[in-house]
Amino acid sequence: MKDWCSEMVHAMTILKSKEWVHLSEIYHYVEENFSDLPVTFEGSVRWTLQDNSSDSKNYNGKRDLFEMKEKGSGYWRLRDVTKAA
């Protein structure tokens, strides 16, 4: 997979039928729908979510795309960027 961030936005858009999505559901969706996954794809999923979320201590300070429900809960959703001023 070339662009994990775009793929995670796509996955979360598809899974958005729920308010919050658990990591296990994200892993399942990625495993079933993406090809050429590394053996450690779960770590790549977590890294991408955390890297692009101001809720995480691992936030890279660039794109703030994902929202964490509560640290350690495993629940994520797309951040509503339309509310940002």
N, C-alpha and C positions, 0 to 999 in steps of 0.2 A: 504494500500500500504506500503510495507516494506522499499523500498529504493527510496525516492523521486528523488534523483539526477540521478540515472540510468534511471528512468522513464522519467525524463525531457529530458535527452540526447536522449532517444528513440523517444519521441514525437517530439523534434526539428529536428531529423534526418528525420522523416516522413514528417514533414511540411516544410522541407528545399527547396521545389520546389520554394519558394519565398526567395528573399534575406533577408528580414526582416519579422518577424512574430509578429503580434500584440497580446497582452495578451488575448484579447477576443477570438482569434482563438485558442490559446493554451488552454484556459479554455474549449472551446467547444470540442476540440479534447480529452482532458483528461476526461471530463464528458461522452463522447460517447464511449470511448475505455478502460477505467480503471474501475475496480470494487472495492467495499468496500471503497468508498471515504468518507472522513469526510464531514460534512455539510460545514465546512470552508475550503474546498480544495483550493479555490482561493488564500487564504493567504499562504497556503503551497507551491503553485506554485511560487508565488512572492518571498517568503522567500528562496526557493531553487535556483532560478535564481540569486537573489541578493547575497546570501551566497557564491556562486561559480562564482562571477564576480568581477574582479579587478576594474571595472567601478563603482561599488557600494560602498557606505560608509559602508555597512554591510558585505563587503567581509571578509571571514574567514581566508584568507591568505594561503589557501591550494590549492584546485583545481580551476584553472581559466578557466572554461569551456564555459561560456556564455558572450556575448558581448551586451551591451546596446547601442542603437543608440544615444539617447540623454536622459538625465535625465528627467523623467516625461512623455516621449513620449509613453511609453508602448510597444515599439518595441524592440525585442530581436532576436538574432541568435546565433548559435553555433560559438564559437571562433575558428579561424583557428590555431590550435595548431602546425601545420606543419611549420608555419612561425617563431615560437619561436626558438631562437638560444640557 
